[in-house]
Amino acid sequence: MHLTLSDGTRIDYEDHGDGPLALYAHGALLSREVEDQWGLLDWQAVKDLPGRRFVRYDARSHGASGDGRPLAEDHTWERFAADLVEVLGQLGDGHPVAGLGASLGAASLLWAAVEDPSRFDRLVLVIPPPAWEARAEKGGAYRELAELVRTQGADAFVSQIGTGPVPPSLADHPFPSKTVGAHPGRLPAVFEGLALSNLPPRERIAELRLPTLVLALADDPGHPLSTAEELAGLIPGAELHVATDSAGIGAWAQLIARFLAA
């Protein structure tokens, strides 16, 4: 299935079940297909929920969706958040929805939620990315990757994936994925957009009054536990679960399903 955003970008999505909508947004450089290969999240428990509609989509310049322009501003967290809002506008029925997102998807949700909390009835934030003061270092690394792809091609980036140590919690998963879900021709723009991005200010996040589930890894430097802990502390009543091994990660699907059913 697909829809078209106001700027002409095609967004490919899958739609399961009927009832109140739960919308999921994936992480940067990934896609629905790549995430399924990775196996971090098993969505069957969510798809099987009675009386719940579940939608996953590929972000612009990722997976089966169309390209944004080859510009950084088309690939910032705030731009992805605006896309998410448009997807909700076309697929939702006007009622608040459950927003789910991993990494980039979690950041997109937070930007959409602080701009208009009434869009959502709850949030699920999976492996939130580095944020605030910690973001500056990531920005420099992303700009270096953009230059690497421009000068040496996308294969040069792919060959670098997995050169570092694998966190013990991910040892039983095909991590990191050797398949990149972002379109090769848009990788420089995606990296530059990520370099420009950050989470909303802490004080805006602290104003949210939405039931929130935060799922984090204890040992993934790319998605530091400190960000998840701070988000859980900022949002009143937020529930934090930290996985230390594959069994903990395997429990996430049921945690999400129970949270959506509550």
C-alpha angles and dihedrals in degrees: 000000000000144000133193125238122221092262091054098259113145115227118199117207145165124227126204132182134341135274135052110006126251111187123197127200120193132221129274118281089015135091137193090274095048093046089052089052089049091053097206093131126034106202097188093097090055093044089052095054109119116235095014130111115210124196129184122184140183114243121236112287090017135098116329094345125100129262126270116217114289089258132115092229090062090059108044122118090253091053091050088049090054089051090051090053090051091050089052090049092055100039103031129081097225095269122115113273138206108256119208126180143158124216103314087019091054090050091049090052093051092051091048092046097050090048092053118357091182089076090072139052094189142355134223112196114191121194096339112214128244110287148181113003092004091058096076094071091048090051092060092048092051092051090052090052091050090054091046092055092045094052103032106020135247092291089066090060094045091052090057094055113107098017092122130068118287114237110246091238089063098042092108094051129077089255129199098022114237088207116082115211095197116091109260093228091056099044095102091051091046092051092047091048090052089050090057094048135098138158120269115276114285093244092058092050089049089060092063115110099188128123102255134191117196119195118191143168119237096219113026109117090193089062104028120209089226091070092051092047092050093048090050089051094048098050110068112242095004115160118223125199120183121199118210098176143011092279090058091049090047090058093059095085092057091044090054093045092051091046091052092047095050 
